[in-house]
Amino acid sequence: MEEFTWNQLEKRNIDEDLRIIYKRFLVETDMSQDRIRALYDVCHAYWITTKVPNMKFIHVIAADGTITQKAAYTENGARVFLYAKTDRIVWEAKDGRHYTDSIPYESKRLFYELRYMDICRKYANSLNRSKAFEEEEELTLEIVKEKGLENFPEDEIQVLCSKMIRETNYENDDFLTYVCYDLFKKKQYDKVILTYLANFYCGATQEMKELWKVAREYEVHTHKLAERIITQMLFSEELFQETKVFEAYYDEGAYFRLQQAYLAYVSREYVVEARKIEKSIIDIICREAEKGEATIDICMIAVLKYYSDQEYETILKKTLKKFMQELCGKQIYFPFFLKYDKEWLIEFQLWDKTLVEYKGQKDSRVMLYYQLQKGGNGDSDYATELLTPMYENLYVKKFVLFSHERLIYYFKETIDGNSYRSEKKICQHTVEKGEPGRYGRLNDIILEEDPEEREKKMKQYALEDAVASHMFIQY
């Protein structure tokens, strides 16, 4: 068995089984210089793999630019020996093209045991690679942690981090994450470090957004990073310039609850706080509704508000009408509803209505004072009504105004014992003859100047009202 072990070592063979055998049978007392050279090579053996197809060879380039190795690449990978931190890998494709950093790959060290590295160092002076051995007191994260990050060159730290990430197969390590982000701030990074940070870094929102932007430029997968950014912004209730992040996150498949929370928050900010909302967000809400997903009230309100003064495609009409129908069914309505199609307003009983709105403060008490003047008569007293919010601190009151009526109103808000009064406003409903509905008929009677024609219309209205009462039972 020992003879087999030495034979395999001298051939520089290494796999999981041989690793166990070497650790069991390789002893310093039986070492010769040739065996130490072989052991040194095996300790620097790496298995390289990539998901990029059509790769044929791997070239190892030394610091002076010479090609030290050329390994054939198979579908399972290739083995190379990397002796120095400055060694670089160049890929050769089947079509003869060569690639460097543009090919993402993983490297796994096949055999690295400190006790065997110590054996190699003892014989360093008798080997041709003495200089390499002197440098071989490898830099590790433990050494960096012990001596301090500031005591090592940035390029060496970058090489160390990139190597550690590959060798540990992108496993999370708090100190490694700290060091990698420190390199990122100093603009010392590669695609491996960016991929690692995108998977695990969690810091200040602005820092994560900067990392997200750079990672996108390097075509690094940023789904996890975007999710942390959106989550942190929602938790802190501080959203700024996040739309692009959410769009990318949504396109890659968003977590449904986080998606709904974000859409609800930005919709609420748009409707209540008048924060600008991007059309892409409105499109996402509509797209989700068209897919059959449930849409919460504030998202429907935001969409209707957005398109109330925007042109929209015919294909959107069905969605907008559905939103208005659902909201009106819940007795939720806003003045901008009245900007939509006349047919919709008639169907949802808003066509002949006047809506007045007031935005109050949170947890305040809002009273509406109003006076209905008929035919220019302004002697009537003001009526008062305690309003309930239509949504959060938005208050809406619905009135039916006839052609000869004028509404004068103001709001009085009370909070923490202090009262605030709004300016008086005047509202008058513009009426045209021949409008449909009960109130349209009544307005026609009021507007009719011919006494005989007015009496005729009154009798016709009374007849239709009696027939309707008989035919339709009100529950």
Residue pairs with C-beta under 8 A, 6 or more apart in sequence:
1 21
1 25
2 25
2 30
4 21
5 21
5 22
5 25
5 26
6 30
6 35
8 18
8 21
9 22
9 26
9 35
9 38
9 39
9 42
10 34
10 35
10 38
11 38
12 38
12 41
12 42
12 45
14 22
14 42
14 45
14 79
14 110
14 111
15 110
19 110
19 111
22 42
22 111
23 113
26 39
26 116
28 119
31 39
31 119
31 123
33 123
33 126
33 127
36 119
36 120
36 123
36 127
37 127
39 116
39 119
39 120
40 120
40 127
40 129
40 133
41 81
42 110
42 111
43 111
43 112
43 113
43 116
43 117
43 120
44 81
44 82
44 83
45 79
45 80
45 81
45 109
45 110
45 111
46 79
46 80
46 81
46 82
46 107
46 108
46 109
46 110
47 77
47 78
47 79
47 107
47 108
47 110
48 58
48 71
48 73
48 77
48 78
48 79
48 80
48 89
48 105
48 106
48 107
49 76
49 77
49 105
49 106
49 107
49 108
50 91
50 103
50 104
50 105
50 106
51 104
52 91
52 103
52 104
52 105
54 93
54 94
54 95
55 73
55 91
55 92
55 93
55 94
55 103
56 72
56 73
56 92
56 93
56 94
57 70
57 71
57 72
57 73
57 91
57 92
58 69
58 70
58 71
58 73
58 78
58 80
58 89
58 90
58 91
58 92
59 67
59 69
59 70
59 89
59 90
59 91
59 92
59 98
60 67
60 68
60 69
60 70
60 71
60 80
60 81
60 82
60 87
60 88
60 89
60 90
61 67
61 68
61 87
61 88
61 89
61 90
62 68
62 84
62 86
62 87
63 84
63 86
63 87
68 87
69 80
69 81
71 78
71 79
71 80
72 78
73 91
79 110
80 89
82 107
83 129
83 132
84 132
84 135
85 139
85 156
85 159
85 160
85 163
86 159
88 100
89 100
89 105
90 98
90 99
90 100
91 98
91 99
91 100
91 103
91 105
92 98
93 99
101 190
101 191
104 191
104 192
104 195
105 166
106 166
106 169
107 163
107 166
107 167
108 166
108 167
108 169
109 167
117 136
117 138
120 127
120 133
120 136
121 133
121 136
121 137
124 130
124 133
124 134
127 133
139 152
139 156
139 157
139 160
140 160
141 160
141 164
141 173
141 175
141 176
141 179
144 152
144 157
144 160
144 179
145 175
149 157
149 179
149 182
154 183
154 186
154 188
155 188
157 179
157 183
157 188
158 183
158 188
158 189
158 190
158 193
161 176
161 179
161 180
161 183
161 193
161 196
162 190
162 192
162 193
164 173
164 176
165 176
165 180
165 192
165 193
165 195
165 196
166 192
170 195
170 196
170 199
172 199
172 200
176 196
177 196
177 197
177 200
177 201
180 189
180 193
180 196
180 197
180 201
181 197
181 201
181 203
181 207
181 211
183 189
183 193
184 193
184 194
184 197
184 211
184 214
189 197
189 214
191 218
191 220
194 211
194 214
194 215
194 218
194 220
195 215
195 220
195 221
197 211
197 215
197 225
198 211
198 212
198 215
198 220
198 221
198 222
198 224
198 225
199 224
199 225
201 208
201 211
201 225
202 208
202 228
202 232
205 229
205 232
205 233
205 236
205 238
208 225
208 228
208 229
208 232
209 229
209 241
209 242
209 245
211 225
212 222
212 225
212 226
212 229
212 245
215 222
215 225
216 222
216 248
222 248
223 249
223 252
223 253
226 245
226 246
226 248
226 249
226 252
227 249
227 254
227 255
227 258
229 242
229 245
230 242
230 245
230 246
230 249
230 258
230 262
231 258
233 239
233 240
233 242
234 258
234 261
234 262
234 265
237 265
239 265
239 266
239 269
243 278
243 280
243 281
246 254
246 262
246 281
247 280
247 284
250 259
250 284
259 288
260 296
263 281
263 284
263 285
263 288
263 299
264 296
264 298
264 299
266 275
266 277
266 281
266 302
267 277
267 285
267 298
267 299
267 301
267 302
268 298
268 302
268 392
269 275
269 277
270 276
270 277
270 302
270 305
270 306
271 298
271 301
271 302
271 305
271 391
271 394
272 359
272 391
272 392
272 393
272 394
277 302
277 306
279 306
282 302
282 303
282 306
282 307
285 295
285 299
285 302
285 303
286 303
286 316
286 319
288 295
289 295
289 319
289 322
289 323
290 319
295 323
297 327
297 330
297 332
297 391
298 391
300 323
300 326
300 327
301 327
301 332
301 334
301 391
303 319
303 320
303 323
304 320
304 323
304 324
304 327
304 334
304 336
304 337
304 340
305 334
305 336
307 316
307 320
308 336
308 337
308 339
308 340
309 336
309 339
312 320
320 340
321 344
324 337
324 340
324 344
324 348
325 347
325 348
327 333
328 337
328 348
328 349
328 350
332 390
332 391
333 350
333 355
333 390
333 396
333 398
334 355
334 357
334 390
334 394
334 396
335 355
335 356
335 357
335 396
337 345
337 348
337 350
337 355
338 345
338 350
338 353
338 355
342 351
345 351
346 436
346 437
351 435
351 436
351 437
352 400
352 429
352 435
352 437
352 439
352 440
353 398
353 399
353 400
354 398
354 399
354 400
354 401
354 407
354 427
354 429
355 396
355 397
355 398
355 399
356 368
356 396
356 397
356 399
356 407
356 409
356 425
356 427
357 394
357 395
357 396
358 366
358 368
358 387
358 394
358 395
358 396
358 411
358 413
358 422
359 393
359 394
359 395
360 366
360 389
360 393
360 394
360 395
360 411
360 413
361 393
361 413
361 415
362 392
362 393
363 415
364 393
364 413
364 414
364 415
365 386
365 413
365 414
365 415
366 386
366 387
366 395
366 411
366 412
366 413
366 414
367 384
367 385
367 386
367 387
367 411
367 412
367 413
367 414
368 384
368 385
368 386
368 387
368 395
368 397
368 409
368 411
369 382
369 383
369 384
369 409
369 410
369 411
369 412
370 382
370 383
370 385
370 397
370 399
370 407
370 408
370 409
370 410
371 378
371 380
371 381
371 382
371 383
371 407
371 408
371 409
372 380
372 383
372 401
372 405
372 406
372 407
373 380
373 405
373 406
373 407
373 408
374 380
374 402
374 404
374 405
375 404
376 406
378 408
385 397
387 395
387 397
387 411
388 395
389 395
390 396
395 411
399 407
399 427
400 439
401 407
401 427
401 428
401 429
402 429
402 431
402 439
402 442
402 443
402 446
403 429
403 431
403 443
403 446
403 447
404 446
405 428
405 429
406 426
406 427
406 428
407 426
407 427
407 428
408 424
408 425
408 426
408 427
409 424
409 425
409 427
410 421
410 422
410 423
410 424
410 425
411 421
411 422
412 419
412 420
412 421
412 422
413 419
413 420
413 421
413 422
414 420
431 443
431 447
433 443
433 444
433 447
434 440
434 444
435 443
435 444
441 457
441 461
441 464
442 461
444 457
445 454
445 457
445 458
445 461
448 454
448 457
